[in-house]
């Protein structure tokens, strides 16, 4: 009997979402649709420049891996999350948010060290696209110290956030987590996270994947960039060398899945998208719930598409707790 269904690792970031226009992005010099790493001064400048927008801002415990693990927890999995926060108000808020979502974390996090908890400024345009400016803060120092090998060994799955590739110590921690999981017979999953991460750190992501993970999550652009191909079919064929199964999300077109033997194409419900922040994270959380509960691959993909569609139809990277139960009720 496993103590946990899912063990995740990733950056701990306090998300602040702000509605902006394309003209705002151009004026601020923000690249649209990707995650850009910035220093504290740049992020403070952006916040100052957007001061008149802050009345519409919302704050949430975030980071890609955390969004996925929290979603999985709300669906009903027993979860654990390794991250790094500082001894500040944002760090306290973050840990309280994890605990309220039913996610366990290493005891050492309750003795946080001085510094600044990571922050992500998420700028959402009218076409629902999200453009992220991330100051990692103390998350840049996430390392093997934050791993809990006992909790990992007691888990069914380990999930690795691809954004960790941008930090030397974070990448090392991700690699160590995968290696320890493989030794303990724990299944491994990894998300490529963002087209910019693939473009800038492709080799590092390859190191994190190693000889192959059990499950790989990516979107179309990430799949094409990582495999250096020009078509979805070619990317799907090439990805099979890096994983034992995968899910390529295709936005409103649904997803392309490979279960290790055959491909499945699943559709997405038609919704009015207003905010795509967290869509891929939610897809991964719902999908990991499904396969943890022995759903057929395509059925898990259909649940994941419905959950992601629900996320993009409202503001914020996550759903309310009760919305997860509603999604599951629709499956039955």
C-alpha positions, 0 to 999 in steps of 0.5 A, a space after each residue: 500500500 502506497 502512502 502517496 499517489 503522487 509526489 511532485 517537485 517544482 518552484 513555489 511561486 505566488 501568482 499575481 494575475 492582471 488583465 492587460 491589452 496587447 498594447 500594454 505588453 508592447 509598451 512594457 516589452 513583454 514577450 507574449 505567450 511565454 514565461 520569461 525569467 526576470 530579476 526582482 528589479 524588473 518585476 518591481 518595475 512591471 508592477 509599478 507600471 501596471 499600478 492602475 491595473 492592480 485593482 483587478 489583480 488576484 493572488 494565488 499559490 502557484 508554480 506549474 508543478 504545484 498547480 498540477 499536484 493541487 489539482 490531483 489532490 482536489 480530485 482525490 489523490 494523496 499528494 506530496 510536494 517538494 519546493 522552497 519558500 522563504 521566511 516571509 508573508 508570501 512563504 507563509 501564505 504559500 504553505 497554508 495554501 498547500 495544506 488547505 489543499 491537502 498536499 503534504 510537504 517536507 517538514 523542513 519547509 516549516 523552518 524557512 530561511 531568510 529570503 524572498 519567496 518566488 513571484 510570478 506576474 501573469 499578464 492576461 490579454 483579451 484573447 485569453 493568452 497568458 504572458 508570465 514574468 517570473 522572479 524565482 527568488 529563493 526557488 532558484 535555490 531549490 536543490 536535493 536538500 528539499 527532496 524527501 526520499 522516504 515520501 518519494 519511495 512511498 509514492 506511486 508516481 513522481 511528477 517533475 516540473 520542466 521549469 526546474 531546468 532553468 536552475 542548476 540546483 533545481 535541474 540537479 534535484 529533478 534528475 536526482 528525483 527521477 533516479 531515486 524514483 526509478 530505483 524505488 520502482 516509482 513511475 515518473 512523469 515530466 512536463 516540458 512546461 513552456 516553449 521558451 524552456 524548450 528553446 533555451 534549455 533543450 539539452 537540460 530537459 534531455 538530462 532531466 528525462 534521462 533514458 526515458 520517463 513513464 509519462 511526458 506532458 507537453 503542448 504542440 509547440 513544446 513537442 515540435 521544439 523538443 523533437 526539432 520537427 515540423 509536424 505533429 506526426 513527426 513530433 509524436 514519433 520522435 517523442 516515443 524515444 524519450 518516454 513510455 507514454 505521452 500527452 500532447 495538448 492541442 488547446 481547443 483541438 483536444 489532445 494527442 495521446 500515446 499509451 505505449 502501444 497506440 495513439 488516441 485523439 481526444 477532443 476538448 469541449 467548446 468553451 469561451 476561453 478567457 484565461 489560459 494560465 494553468 491549462 496544461 497544469 490542470 490537464 496533467 493533474 487530471 490525467 495523473 488522477 485518471 491513470 492513478 485510478 486505472 482509467 483507460 488512457 483515452 478516458 483519462 485524456 477526456 477528463 483532462 481535456 474537460 478539466 483544462 477547458 473549465 480552467 480556461 473559461 474562468 480566471 486563475 490557474 486552478 479550479 475551486 475544490 468543488 469543481 473537481 467533484 463536479 467533473 468526476 461526477 460527469 465521468 460517472 
